[in-house]
């Protein structure tokens, strides 16, 4: 588990084909990989993708990327020199400064608009429509592993704001129109939907609460209230 608070930015040194996936090597600041922090088998979020460390040196680590990760993230598009937002997995004493992030990417979004002001950057990101019902205004979302607050929700996109501190701490992908980014929705929304579907099925023998499409329930304030969530 991660929190979406980026610790440093690494550089993709190599990406070698391995079956249907890849083996990658990432260069990091030496302080990131000291033995007291990172060991073989540990998890590191790379642009929001949870990968297992298979080898390491004083300033590099190696990880394998499966065909599943290739199919659902931006890693198939990354080349040597790609900057990656890095975060180590949480410990019991970790300060939870962002939100609960699993490193399990739900889909790929695209930056469609960037507006810079004196103290922040507003970013509009188009995300897959099937993920939109998990997103709420002032809720949390992970974009390339960064925990961010959703300021506005539209039909197929969201608006986020990056303060100056965040701009300095992360890679610059979010500042470029056309850039594709890894999206992970709030895990609580996914479990809430599943819980509602299970409760609906047991209480109403497969009848729906509100409307249901393609096996998914439609969450609304009314249906949440009816089922005891408020």
C-alpha positions in Angstrom: 0.0 0.0 0.0 1.1 3.6 -0.8 -0.1 7.1 0.1 0.5 8.9 -3.2 3.2 11.2 -1.6 6.1 11.1 -4.1 9.5 10.6 -2.4 11.7 11.2 -5.4 11.9 11.0 -9.2 13.9 8.2 -10.9 15.1 7.7 -14.4 14.4 4.7 -16.6 17.8 3.4 -17.6 16.7 0.4 -19.6 13.6 -1.6 -20.6 14.3 -5.1 -22.0 11.7 -7.3 -23.5 11.0 -10.4 -21.4 8.3 -12.7 -22.8 5.2 -10.6 -23.0 6.5 -8.1 -20.5 9.7 -6.3 -19.7 12.6 -6.1 -17.2 13.4 -2.5 -16.3 16.2 -0.8 -14.4 15.6 2.5 -12.7 18.2 5.0 -11.5 17.4 6.8 -8.2 19.1 9.2 -5.8 21.4 7.0 -3.6 19.6 7.9 -0.4 16.4 6.3 -1.7 17.9 2.8 -2.0 19.9 2.4 1.2 19.6 -1.1 2.7 17.6 0.1 5.7 14.9 1.3 3.3 14.8 -1.1 0.3 15.5 -4.8 0.1 15.0 -7.4 -2.6 11.3 -8.3 -2.7 10.1 -4.9 -1.5 7.5 -2.9 -3.5 8.0 0.4 -5.1 5.4 2.5 -6.9 6.7 3.7 -10.3 4.4 6.3 -11.8 1.7 4.7 -9.7 2.5 1.1 -10.7 3.4 -1.3 -7.9 6.5 -3.2 -8.9 8.7 -5.7 -6.9 12.4 -5.1 -6.6 14.3 -8.1 -8.0 17.8 -6.6 -7.8 19.5 -3.4 -6.6 22.7 -1.5 -6.3 23.5 1.7 -4.5 21.6 3.9 -6.9 19.6 1.5 -9.2 16.9 -1.2 -8.9 15.5 -3.7 -11.3 11.9 -4.9 -11.6 9.9 -7.1 -13.9 6.7 -5.9 -15.6 4.1 -8.5 -16.5 1.9 -8.6 -19.6 -1.0 -7.5 -17.4 0.8 -4.3 -16.4 1.8 -3.7 -20.0 -1.8 -4.0 -21.1 -3.3 -1.6 -18.5 -0.6 1.1 -17.9 1.6 3.6 -19.8 4.7 1.4 -19.4 4.4 0.1 -22.9 5.0 3.7 -24.1 8.0 4.5 -21.8 11.5 4.6 -23.2 15.0 5.1 -21.8 15.2 8.5 -20.0 11.5 8.5 -18.9 11.2 10.2 -15.5 9.2 8.1 -12.9 7.6 9.2 -9.7 8.8 6.8 -7.0 7.3 5.9 -3.6 8.2 3.1 -1.2 5.4 1.0 0.3 3.9 2.1 3.6 5.1 0.9 7.0 2.9 0.9 10.2 4.5 4.2 11.2 4.1 6.0 7.8 2.5 9.4 7.9 -0.6 9.0 5.7 -0.3 12.4 3.9 -2.3 11.4 0.8 -4.9 8.7 0.5 -4.9 4.9 0.3 -3.1 3.9 -3.0 -2.7 0.3 -4.0 -0.5 0.7 -7.0 -3.0 -1.2 -9.1 -3.7 1.0 -12.1 -7.3 1.1 -13.3 -6.7 2.8 -16.7 -4.9 5.4 -18.7 -5.9 9.0 -19.0 -4.7 11.9 -21.2 -3.8 15.5 -20.3 -6.0 17.7 -22.4 -5.5 21.1 -21.0 -2.9 22.9 -18.7 -3.5 26.3 -17.2 -0.6 27.9 -15.3 -1.1 30.7 -12.7 1.3 32.4 -10.4 1.0 29.8 -7.6 -0.4 26.7 -9.2 -1.2 24.7 -12.3 -4.7 23.5 -13.2 -4.7 20.3 -15.3 -7.7 18.8 -17.1 -7.4 15.0 -17.6 -9.7 12.9 -19.8 -10.1 9.4 -18.2 -12.0 6.3 -19.4 -15.7 6.7 -19.0 -16.1 3.5 -17.1 -14.0 5.0 -14.3 -15.9 8.2 -14.0 -18.6 6.9 -11.6 -15.8 6.2 -9.0 -14.7 9.9 -9.0 -16.2 12.6 -6.8 -15.6 16.3 -6.5 -13.2 16.9 -3.6 -12.4 13.2 -3.5 -9.0 11.7 -4.1 -7.4 10.1 -7.2 -3.9 8.8 -8.0 -2.4 10.2 -11.2 1.0 8.7 -12.1 1.2 7.7 -8.4 0.5 11.2 -7.1 -2.3 11.6 -4.6 -4.4 14.6 -5.9 -7.7 16.2 -5.0 -10.4 16.3 -7.7 -11.6 19.9 -8.0 -14.2 19.4 -10.8 -15.8 16.4 -12.4 -17.1 16.5 -16.0 -18.7 13.9 -18.3 -15.4 12.2 -19.2 -12.7 14.3 -17.5 -11.5 15.8 -14.2 -9.8 19.0 -13.2 -6.9 18.9 -10.7 -4.6 21.6 -9.2 -0.9 21.1 -8.5 0.6 23.5 -6.0 4.2 24.6 -6.4 5.5 22.1 -3.9 4.0 19.2 -5.9 5.3 20.7 -9.2 8.8 20.5 -7.8 8.5 17.0 -6.3 7.1 15.1 -9.2 8.0 14.4 -12.9 6.8 17.0 -15.4 4.4 14.7 -17.4 1.3 16.3 -16.0 2.4 19.7 -17.4 2.3 18.6 -21.0 -0.9 18.5 -23.1 -1.3 15.1 -24.8 0.7 13.2 -22.2 -0.9 9.8 -21.1 -1.0 9.1 -17.4 -1.7 6.1 -15.1 -5.0 6.5 -13.2 -6.0 4.7 -10.0 -9.4 5.6 -8.5 -10.0 5.5 -4.8 -10.2 1.9 -3.6 -13.0 2.8 -1.1 -15.3 3.7 -4.1 -14.6 0.3 -5.7 -15.4 -1.6 -2.5 -18.4 0.5 -1.8 -19.8 -0.3 -5.3 -19.2 -4.0 -4.7 -20.8 -3.9 -1.3 -23.9 -2.2 -2.7 -24.1 -4.8 -5.5 -23.9 -7.7 -3.1 -26.4 -6.2 -0.7 -28.7 -5.4 -3.5 -28.5 -9.0 -4.8 -29.3 -10.6 -1.4 -32.1 -8.2 -0.5 -33.9 -8.0 -3.8 -33.0 -11.3 -5.6 -31.0 -9.6 -8.4 -33.4 -6.7 -8.7 -31.7 -3.3 -9.1 -31.2 -0.3 -6.8 -31.7 2.6 -9.2 -30.3 1.3 -12.5 -27.5 -1.1 -13.3 -25.5 -1.4 -16.5 -23.0 -4.1 -17.6 -23.1 -5.6 -14.1 -22.3 -2.4 -12.3 -24.7 -0.5 -9.9 -25.3 3.2 -10.3 -24.4 4.9 -7.1 -26.5 7.9 -6.1 -27.2 9.8 -2.8 -30.7 8.2 -2.7 -29.4 4.6 -3.1 -26.6 5.2 -0.6 -29.1 6.5 1.9 -31.6 3.7 1.3 -28.9 1.1 2.0 -27.7 2.7 5.3 -24.5 4.4 4.2 -25.8 7.8 5.4 
